[in-house]
Amino acid sequence: MNKKIALSIFAIVVLVLSGCDPSEQYPISFKINGTTNWYAASAPCFYSNGKINVNATSTNQSQFITAWQFDNETPGTYPIDHITNHFSYGDTVTGYYAQSTNPATLTVTEFNTSNKKFVGTFSGKLFNSGKTDSILITDGKFDLFYQ
């Protein structure tokens, strides 16, 4: 192969890949404390009785999400406060939860019943059960298909 052609192909591949956001490859993604990226390897999503339930597993098997329940599917911005719109994050040591005294934020941008798609963003502070420790969730995105 001609050296110029090979360099041109390499440059095109680098340009294409540099524009890709890894979070767009996964159904759920977010940052923990601004530094640790969290990506869902799988995120089964179910819709029943006006609630969406998600049980996501991280690409890093020591991190996971459990008991994520959305009570609001209509586009808009809502609190995640463990009264409505539950969200918990856990690792092998500690579980963290959204609290009603300092709710996180859920923004639903799409709920499409035709193709069963649920899309939005989330962020906020989650606390351990004793409220003695917390983590900050930022840049949260979800792009899910539900059953």
Buried (B, 14 or more C-beta within 10 A) or exposed (E): EEEEEEEEEEEEEEEEEEEEEEBEEBBBBBBBEEEEBBBBBEBBBEBEEEBBBBBBBBBEEEBBBBBBBBBBBEEEEBBBBBEBBBBBBBBEEEBBBBBEEBBBBBBBBEBEEEEEBBBBBBBBBBBBEEEEEBBEBEBBBBBBBBE
